[in-house]
Amino acid sequence: MLQSTSMKQKYRYLDQAKKIIAQEEGVILKDWGGKLPVALVWPNSYYLGMSSLALHVLYRLLNDDPQTVGERVFFGYQQPPRADEPIMSLESQRPLQDFAALAFTVSYELDYFNIIEMLRRAEIPLFSADRDENWPLLIAGGPAIYTNPAPMADIFDVIAVGEAEEIVPPLLEALWEINGLPRPEAYQRLAEIPGLYIPSLTQPPVARVWARDLASQPTVTQIYSTQTEFGDRTLIEMARGCGRGCRYCLAGYGYRPMREIPLETILATARHGLHYRQRVGLVSAAVSDYSAIDELAMELRKMGLRLSAASMRVDPLSEPLIKGLAESGNQTLTIAPEAGSDRLRHIINKPQTESQILHAVELAARYNFPQLKMYFMIGQPSETEADIEAIANLTLAARQIFPRHITINATPYVPKAHTAFQWTAMATLEILEQRLKYLQERLSLGRLTVRSDSPSWAMMEGVLARGDRRLGRVLSQMKKLTLKEWQAALVANGLDQADFLREWSLTEPLPWQVVNLGVSQSFLQWEVRQTERAELTAPCPPSGCLKCQACDEAWAFRL
């Protein structure tokens, strides 16, 4: 009877997978004969995974190789997934053990728990030391894991440090060569590829690799699906990286140097996207920083495209872009002041003035956006109660200008590796909860909504973001994802969450120094001194420079 029920569940999900494939446009189905099967694994739901442009890029890169079959695997099609939902590929509905390699892309530390659960359901040993060549090779990439591989270093065989365009082609070539080889030999071959960190080997710090030519292979939606957040649009990357140097921002340090995609390339990509959707979503770390943003917005509107964009800086703010977003029917304009006071915005090196922020609010009102969304962080270094009061005051000043609904996101700040704040202590749970409660009570009236991530879960994220290899054992011992289970697993391994969230000395070794993202430690320490002096650091020059060492001479002097 149990076997019959299990088979019914399997067939139900097989049918669901086929229905999803049937409504997709751009999916690639390949015969497995004589090819290398690689599973592209997103350790969260289909809805979230298909909203990630990174997944689309990886899918294209895998399947551009005629000798490779690249198929997607998600942690369920519902959120949260059902306990009986099998882990299988979407395209051919095969189990993970059928693949030569499992390539996980990880954007968020809390997805580590999903990775563990996926491996359990697939009956694959959790630790690399327990897997030989008869098991799929486990590879991980993505910003969460390659900035600090340590917590998952004993789980994965290989961790890709850098950008897919540079790593995937040589990796696929090597996977053919090592297929069937004993793991020690396979690891030695993979270690020869720039950007690959092999946790079981002793290596010098692995340098991040990055793509210099983004124009020849535009980052754009590959598969169109109605069952995802951005299913009504073509997503197009305008630029990668950011030279602003906000001291809290992993994207600002981890994707240097900033590289713009040429205007002509974006327009040609958008024109092709018209075959699929009438809306285009512009993607970059700072959309309004794009050097030709006014012209881009106007040209896209001339094509008849409707525009969408992520949150924008207000220094500068492109009025043609705002106008284009309004004309395109966007319901929300999103800006990210990050801090309420000028003092704290100087500390974090995001010197947007209050007048600039309120000018953006005026534009939102002038162009009749139904909703304004403002992003703030709480618990930032040197933050005081006066800074939290400044968030409330700035929001109330915006309310005087903007008559419709305002939502503020007050997210607990989590220090990240490879940023200027990587050594700072994370605010305590008590402080985070107090400050969030103050904002909720102060802003409870007048069509104002205060949202926040859970401070308790943010603390867990902070441990994983700056943790070491001992956390792999902690993750493996958790039977379910709860805060109580997390604390119990830490205690069972003799660990205390506070040890990872404390302030770190500038001279002590860091778990993530096994990788080098390009920005030198001396530059980050100089940024710490700039913070202590409350002094600003100028943005990176457009042509690049050698100050932080993320650029090299070939890049910095290319113009």
HELIX and SHEET records of a PDB file:
HELIX    1   1 LEU A    2  GLN A   23  1                                  22    
HELIX    2   2 TYR A   46  GLY A   49  1                                   4    
HELIX    3   3 LEU A   53  ASP A   64  1                                  12    
HELIX    4   4 LEU A   96  ASP A   98  5                                   3    
HELIX    5   5 GLU A  109  ASP A  111  5                                   3    
HELIX    6   6 TYR A  112  ARG A  121  1                                  10    
HELIX    7   7 SER A  128  ASP A  130  5                                   3    
HELIX    8   8 PRO A  143  THR A  147  1                                   5    
HELIX    9   9 ALA A  150  MET A  152  5                                   3    
HELIX   10  10 ALA A  164  ILE A  178  1                                  15    
HELIX   11  11 ARG A  183  LEU A  190  1                                   8    
HELIX   12  12 LEU A  250  GLY A  254  1                                   5    
HELIX   13  13 LEU A  263  GLY A  273  1                                  11    
HELIX   14  14 VAL A  287  ASP A  289  5                                   3    
HELIX   15  15 ILE A  293  LYS A  302  1                                  10    
HELIX   16  16 GLU A  319  GLU A  327  1                                   9    
HELIX   17  17 ASP A  342  ILE A  347  1                                   6    
HELIX   18  18 GLU A  354  ARG A  366  1                                  13    
HELIX   19  19 GLU A  385  ILE A  401  1                                  17    
HELIX   20  20 LEU A  429  ARG A  442  1                                  14    
HELIX   21  21 PRO A  455  ALA A  465  1                                  11    
HELIX   22  22 ARG A  470  GLN A  477  1                                   8    
HELIX   23  23 LEU A  483  ALA A  492  1                                  10    
HELIX   24  24 GLN A  497  LEU A  501  1                                   5    
HELIX   25  25 PRO A  511  VAL A  514  5                                   4    
HELIX   26  26 GLN A  521  GLU A  532  1                                  12    
HELIX   27  27 GLU A  553  ALA A  556  1                                   4    
SHEET    1   A 6 THR A  68  PHE A  74  0                                        
SHEET    2   A 6 LEU A  36  TRP A  42  1                                        
SHEET    3   A 6 ALA A 101  THR A 105  1                                        
SHEET    4   A 6 LEU A 137  GLY A 141  1                                        
SHEET    5   A 6 VAL A 158  ALA A 160  1                                        
SHEET    6   A 6 LEU A 196  TYR A 197 -1                                        
SHEET    1   B 2 VAL A 206  ALA A 207  0                                        
SHEET    2   B 2 VAL A 515  ASN A 516  1                                        
SHEET    1   C 3 THR A 234  GLU A 237  0                                        
SHEET    2   C 3 ARG A 279  VAL A 283  1                                        
SHEET    3   C 3 ARG A 306  ALA A 309  1                                        
SHEET    1   D 2 ALA A 239  ARG A 240  0                                        
SHEET    2   D 2 ARG A 259  GLU A 260 -1                                        
SHEET    1   E 4 THR A 332  GLU A 338  0                                        
SHEET    2   E 4 GLN A 371  ILE A 378  1                                        
SHEET    3   E 4 HIS A 405  PRO A 412  1                                        
SHEET    4   E 4 LEU A 448  ARG A 451  1                                        
END                                                                             
